[in-house]
Amino acid sequence: MIGMIQDDHPLYSHAWAALLLRILVGWVFLTEGIQKFLFPAALGVGRFAKIGIPWPHITAPFVGAVEIICGMLLIIGLITRFAAIPLLMDIGVAIATTKVPMLLHQGFWPAMHEGRTDFCMLLGLIAILCMGAGRISCDARRFMYGE
């Protein structure tokens, strides 16, 4: 590869790409989970009740906690594939309960506009699930040293 410097080794650059993807996806879930507790009427219990999710006083804090914990796990790269699974369920429910009804009632473009972050998170989680945490992660250190 012409002009490739030592730091541009494909394995090394993929490690940085995996780290950036984990930070991007993890940060969105972490901050959204925190906001479910900071703004319960708009983003937590009130929102869950408004869109018809059963037992909003239980499910909203539960989902918020899952988003915070799994978001942090993604960011640090610890049990990354495991952490992606509940978040995939989370984003699947979010799309099914908010974006699909919008698609049916308001049309394609409004749903795509409102769903852009959800769809990016869905694809990011699928990518993380497929490729794992990468070399710059707690998972890599754990498996490298046999912990």
Backbone as a ProteinNet text record, in pm:
[ID]
protein_1_A
[PRIMARY]
MIGMIQDDHPLYSHAWAALLLRILVGWVFLTEGIQKFLFPAALGVGRFAKIGIPWPHITAPFVGAVEIICGMLLIIGLITRFAAIPLLMDIGVAIATTKVPMLLHQGFWPAMHEGRTDFCMLLGLIAILCMGAGRISCDARRFMYGE
[TERTIARY]
83.4	0	88	70.3	153.2	126	233.2	221.6	173.8	164.8	117.4	227.6	197.3	294.2	269	359.3	351.8	217.8	167.3	43.3	-81.2	-68.8	-184.2	-203.9	-138.6	-156.2	-304.9	-360.2	-505.3	-560.5	-490.3	-541.7	-548.4	-449.6	-446.3	-555.5	-574.5	-678.1	-817.5	-835.9	-964.8	-992.6	-887.8	-904.7	-957.2	-902.9	-949.9	-1092.4	-1124.8	-1261	-1360.5	-1325	-1412.7	-1430.8	-1322.1	-1330.2	-1424.1	-1407.6	-1493.1	-1639.6	-1665.5	-1803.2	-1861.7	-1785.2	-1832.9	-1862.3	-1774.4	-1796.6	-1922.7	-1937.2	-2054.3	-2183.6	-2194	-2317.7	-2337.1	-2231.8	-2242.2	-2281.1	-2223.7	-2253.2	-2400	-2456	-2597.2	-2684.8	-2659.2	-2741	-2719.2	-2595.9	-2565.9	-2641.1	-2630.9	-2694.9	-2847.3	-2899.9	-3045.7	-3097.1	-3021.2	-3060.5	-3061.9	-2960.6	-2954.7	-3073.5	-3107.5	-3218	-3353.6	-3367	-3492.4	-3515.8	-3407.4	-3418.8	-3424.2	-3352	-3350.7	-3481.2	-3541.4	-3663	-3770.4	-3820.7	-3912.7	-4043.5	-4094.6	-4221.8	-4206.8	-4095.6	-4075.9	-4011.7	-3919	-3840.8	-3846.6	-3901.7	-3906.2	-4047.6	-4096	-4227.1	-4337.5	-4337.1	-4439.9	-4442.3	-4325.9	-4316.8	-4361.2	-4318.3	-4357	-4508	-4569.7	-4716	-4784	-4730.6	-4789.5	-4789.7	-4682.2	-4676.1	-4732.1	-4781.3	-4853.5	-4769.2	-4650	-4567	-4621.9	-4647.7	-4706.8	-4617.8	-4681.8	-4615.8	-4504.1	-4535.9	-4431.2	-4348.7	-4407.5	-4331.9	-4222.8	-4235	-4132.6	-4043	-4106.1	-4028.5	-3937.1	-3981.5	-3896.9	-3767.3	-3773.9	-3647.3	-3562.1	-3626.7	-3552	-3476.8	-3547	-3483.6	-3374	-3399.1	-3297.1	-3171.7	-3189.6	-3074.4	-2999.9	-3073.8	-3010	-2928.4	-2985.4	-2914.2	-2787.8	-2795.2	-2677.8	-2570	-2607.5	-2509.4	-2449.9	-2535.5	-2484.8	-2411.9	-2455.9	-2384.9	-2243.4	-2227.6	-2093.5	-2009.1	-2071.2	-1997.7	-1946.8	-2029.1	-1984.1	-1865.8	-1875.6	-1770.3	-1636.5	-1636.3	-1509.4	-1472.8	-1567	-1537.3	-1531.7	-1622	-1627.2	-1755.3	-1742.2	-1851.3	-1938.4	-1869.3	-1928.2	-2041.1	-2018.1	-2123.7	-2245.1	-2222.6	-2333.3	-2409.7	-2339.3	-2402.9	-2484.1	-2444.8	-2516.8	-2654.8	-2671.3	-2797.7	-2915.9	-2909.6	-3025.3	-3049.9	-2942.1	-2960.2	-3026.7	-2999.9	-3070.4	-3219.3	-3252.3	-3393.9	-3455.7	-3382.6	-3426	-3456.7	-3363.5	-3382.8	-3489.3	-3501.9	-3608.5	-3746.1	-3762.9	-3889.9	-3912.9	-3807.4	-3820.5	-3866.8	-3809	-3848.9	-3991.8	-4024.9	-4159.3	-4268.1	-4238	-4343	-4350.6	-4245.6	-4248.8	-4232.6	-4140.5	-4112.6	-4206.8	-4245.1	-4339.9	-4475.7	-4531.8	-4658.2	-4645	-4530.8	-4509.4	-4506.8	-4440.5	-4435.2	-4576.8	-4659.4	-4794.8	-4887.3	-4866	-4956	-4906.2	-4773.2	-4719.7	-4641.2	-4604.6	-4534.4	-4385.7	-4322.4	-4183.6	-4085.5	-4088.3	-3986.1	-3989.8	-4107	-4107.2	-4052.3	-4087.9	-4037.7	-3887.1	-3835.6	-3690.7	-3617.6	-3675.9	-3613.6	-3608.4	-3720.7	-3726.2	-3649.9	-3638	-3575	-3428.3	-3367.3	-3228.5	-3133.6	-3146.9	-3059	-3088.2	-3215.8	-3252	-3194.7	-3206	-3155.5	-3002.7	-2937.7	-2791.6	-2749.7	-2821.9	-2790.7	-2813.3	-2919.5	-2947.1	-2831.6	-2790.1	-2680.8	-2548.3	-2524.4	-2402.8	-2397.2	-2509.9	-2514.5	-2493.9	-2552.7	-2532.6	-2385.1	-2320.7	-2177.7	-2095.4	-2125.6	-2052.8	-2074.6	-2195.1	-2224.9	-2146.4	-2135.4	-2062.8	-1912	-1853.9	-1707.8	-1647.7	-1729.4	-1676.6	-1620.2	-1549.5	-1502.1	-1381	-1302.8	-1179.5	-1061.1	-943.7	-819.9	-800.7	-867.7	-855.3	-979.8	-978.7	-1095.3	-1055.9	-1142	-1122.1	-1135.8	-1224.8	-1239.2	-1108.1	-1040.7	-914.3	-809.8	-804	-708.2	-741.7	-870.9	-914.3	-871.5	-898.4	-868.6	-718.3	-650.5	-505.8	-431.6	-476.2	-407.7	-479.2	-579.3	-645.4	-729.3	-777.5	-860	-1000.5
-117.6	0	124.1	204.5	321.9	424.9	475.7	582.3	538.4	408.7	361.7	376.5	441.6	454.1	343.3	328.1	219.2	216.8	332.3	338.2	308.3	300.9	275.2	127.2	42	-101.2	-133.3	-211.6	-236.1	-286.8	-377.8	-428.9	-318.8	-231.4	-121.9	-20.4	12.5	110.2	53.1	-76.9	-138.5	-133.7	-144.7	-135.4	2.4	106.7	242.7	261.9	203.6	214.5	147	30.9	-39.3	43.4	102	187.5	305.8	374.4	489.3	448.9	334.2	286.4	254.7	189	157.4	284.3	384.5	511.2	579.7	585.4	649.4	584.6	454	384	384.3	354.2	350.4	484	592.6	726.2	762.5	730.3	761.2	686.3	556.6	481.5	528.7	554.1	602.1	731.9	828.7	958	949	866.1	849.1	781.6	685.5	620.4	717.3	801.8	902.8	998	1037.7	1132.3	1073.4	941.2	879.3	905.3	921.8	953	1103.9	1181.1	1326.3	1392.2	1341.1	1399.1	1291	1238.1	1124	1154.3	1274.5	1305.6	1304.7	1357	1368.5	1244.2	1181.6	1073.2	940.6	941.8	820.2	767.1	763.6	706.3	771.9	903.4	973.7	934.7	924.7	885.4	740.9	652.7	512	497.1	572.5	568.5	621.6	730.2	793.9	700.6	624.3	536.8	396.9	374.8	250.8	133.6	157.8	48.7	8.5	-120.6	-165	-134.1	-111.5	-86.2	16.7	137	236.9	272.5	260.6	292.6	189.4	72.7	-31.3	-35.9	-34.6	-54.3	63.8	186.4	302.1	304.4	289.6	285.2	163.3	50.8	-68.6	-43.8	10	38.7	143.5	245.3	346.4	284.4	195.5	128.8	41.1	-31.9	-116	-29.9	83.6	171.7	229	265.4	319.8	213	98.7	-7.6	-61	-96.8	-153.6	-48.6	76.5	184.4	198.3	195	203	81.2	-36	-157	-147.9	-92.2	-73.7	22.8	133.4	234.3	177.2	102.7	47.3	-83.8	-141.8	-264.8	-387.3	-395.1	-508.6	-587.4	-716.1	-806.6	-740.7	-694.5	-607.3	-673.7	-794.6	-860.9	-888.1	-929	-951.3	-820.9	-710.7	-580.8	-533.1	-572.7	-529.6	-594.6	-713.2	-786.4	-715.3	-676.1	-603.3	-469.5	-406.1	-279.2	-300.7	-413.3	-445.1	-463.9	-530.3	-545.1	-408.4	-325.7	-190.6	-109.3	-105	-22.6	-83	-215.9	-280.7	-239.7	-237.5	-192.7	-44.5	35.4	178.5	202.3	130.3	145.2	97.1	-17.6	-74.4	11.9	75.3	151.1	298.2	351	493.9	519.6	453.1	485.2	414.8	291.6	221.7	291.7	327.9	404.2	536.9	603.4	728	701.9	594.4	557.2	535.1	466.6	435.6	557.5	652.4	767.2	893.1	912	1035.8	1015.4	891.6	864.2	835.9	803.9	758.1	864	983.3	1083.3	1133.2	1161.7	1199.6	1088	963	850.9	836.1	856	846.3	958.9	1077.4	1189.9	1163.4	1125.8	1101	975.4	880.3	752.9	742.4	850.6	840.6	792.2	841.2	796.4	651.1	615.4	477.3	379.4	412.4	321.7	314	424.5	422.7	338.4	351.2	269.6	122.1	90.2	-48.6	-106.9	-35	-84.1	-86.7	12.8	12.8	-106.4	-137.8	-253.2	-384.7	-394.7	-515.4	-529.8	-419.5	-422.5	-464.3	-408.5	-443.8	-591	-638.2	-778.5	-869.6	-829.9	-910.9	-910.1	-793.3	-783.7	-785.2	-768.8	-767.1	-631.2	-628.1	-502.1	-445	-527.6	-481	-491.8	-456.4	-474	-370.6	-257.5	-153.9	-163.5	-260.7	-285.3	-366.7	-364.9	-451.3	-598.1	-627.5	-765.9	-818.9	-739.1	-783	-807.2	-719.1	-736.7	-861.6	-884.8	-1002.9	-1129.8	-1138.7	-1260	-1272.1	-1159.4	-1161.8	-1221.6	-1187.3	-1231.9	-1348.7	-1404.4	-1524.1	-1504.6	-1385.2	-1360.1	-1408.5
0	0	0	-100.4	-120.1	-11.7	47.3	144.6	281.9	307.4	436.4	540.9	648.5	755.8	858.4	951.8	1048.7	1123	1162.4	1239.4	1156.1	1025.2	939.8	911.5	987.6	967.8	979.7	886.2	885.5	1018.8	1085.5	1212.2	1317	1316.1	1412.2	1382.7	1255.1	1220.9	1246.6	1229.3	1260.2	1409.8	1489.7	1634.3	1672.9	1611.4	1638.9	1588.8	1475.1	1421.5	1515.6	1567.4	1662	1789.4	1837.5	1956.8	1932.3	1820.2	1789.5	1776.5	1713.8	1700.5	1837.4	1923.5	2058.8	2137.4	2126.2	2197.2	2143.8	2013.1	1952.4	1999.6	1984.1	2019.5	2170.9	2245	2390.6	2449.6	2395.7	2446.9	2427.6	2312	2287.2	2387.4	2406.9	2501.9	2645.7	2683.4	2818	2847.2	2758.7	2782.6	2776.2	2687.4	2681.4	2808.3	2860.5	2985.3	3101.7	3111	3217.8	3207.3	3084.9	3065.6	3105.2	3100.3	3144.6	3293.2	3368.8	3511.8	3536.8	3456.9	3475.9	3433.2	3328.1	3271.4	3255.8	3367.1	3359.2	3285.9	3297.5	3230.9	3079.2	3030.8	2885.2	2824	2896	2835.3	2910.6	3029.7	3110.8	3123.2	3246.2	3276.6	3193.4	3183.9	3108	2961.5	2902.5	2760.8	2741.1	2830.1	2819	2830.2	2923	2937.6	2811.6	2756.8	2638.1	2516.9	2498.9	2380.9	2407.7	2530.4	2559.9	2604.5	2654	2705.1	2841.7	2862.1	2989.2	3109.8	3223.1	3351.5	3340.3	3294.9	3270.9	3394.8	3514.6	3636.4	3664.5	3604.2	3618.8	3495.1	3377.7	3255	3221.6	3246.7	3212.4	3294.3	3427.8	3502.1	3466.1	3437.7	3398.3	3267.6	3168.7	3039.4	3056.9	3137.6	3163.8	3224.3	3321.7	3384.6	3284.6	3202.1	3099.4	3003.6	2961.4	2869.3	2933.2	3059.6	3128.6	3143.6	3196.4	3222.6	3092.5	2998.5	2872.7	2789.2	2795.7	2726.7	2779.3	2913.2	2972.2	2934.1	2933.6	2895.4	2751.7	2662.5	2523.9	2517.8	2589.4	2584.1	2629.7	2738.7	2788	2719.7	2646.5	2574.1	2663.5	2760.1	2851.7	2826.4	2810.6	2769.8	2661.7	2560.8	2459	2382	2333.2	2255.5	2343.4	2466	2559.3	2583	2601.6	2627.1	2507	2387	2266.9	2255.6	2311.7	2295.2	2360.6	2489.8	2545.3	2476.5	2428.9	2358.6	2222.4	2158.2	2033.3	2059.1	2169.7	2205.4	2235.2	2306.9	2342.1	2216.5	2123.5	2004.4	1913.5	1913.6	1837	1886.5	2019.3	2078	2048.4	2058.2	2029.7	1885.9	1792.9	1651.9	1632.1	1690.3	1673.2	1734.8	1848.6	1918.8	1879.7	1818.3	1784.2	1634.6	1571.3	1430.1	1333.6	1363	1274.6	1275.2	1392.8	1388.1	1313.2	1328.9	1256.4	1105.5	1065.6	924.4	869.6	945.7	901	897	989.3	998.3	928.6	926.1	869.8	740.9	712.2	588.5	607.3	495.5	494.5	543.2	485.6	516.6	660.2	716.9	858.8	949.5	917.8	997.9	983.5	863	842.4	914.6	913.8	982.7	1133.8	1191.1	1335.4	1376	1284.4	1318	1284.8	1237.3	1190.8	1299.2	1421	1528.6	1564.2	1571.2	1604.5	1502.5	1375.1	1272.7	1274.7	1303.5	1317.4	1437	1548	1666	1636.7	1564.8	1527.9	1445.8	1342.9	1258.1	1333.4	1419.1	1500.2	1593.8	1657.4	1747.1	1671.9	1554	1473.3	1436.6	1398.7	1366.6	1488.1	1604.6	1727.2	1760.6	1746	1773	1678.3	1553.2	1454.1	1475.3	1505.2	1508.9	1648	1750.5	1885.9	1922.5	2034.6	2091.6	2021.3	1957.2	1894.4	1988.6	1937.9	2012.8	2124.3	2113.8	2216.9	2305.9	2397.1	2481.5	2603.7	2700.7	2817.7	2778.7	2685.1	2639.3	2582.6	2500.7	2441.1	2550	2647.5	2759.1	2838.8	2863.4	2938.8	2869.1	2740	2666.2	2638.1	2628.2	2603.1	2722	2842.8	2964.3	3031.4	2966.1	3016.7	3141.6	3162.3	3281.7	3260.4
[MASK]
+++++++++++++++++++++++++++++++++++++++++++++++++++++++++++++++++++++++++++++++++++++++++++++++++++++++++++++++++++++++++++++++++++++++++++++++++++

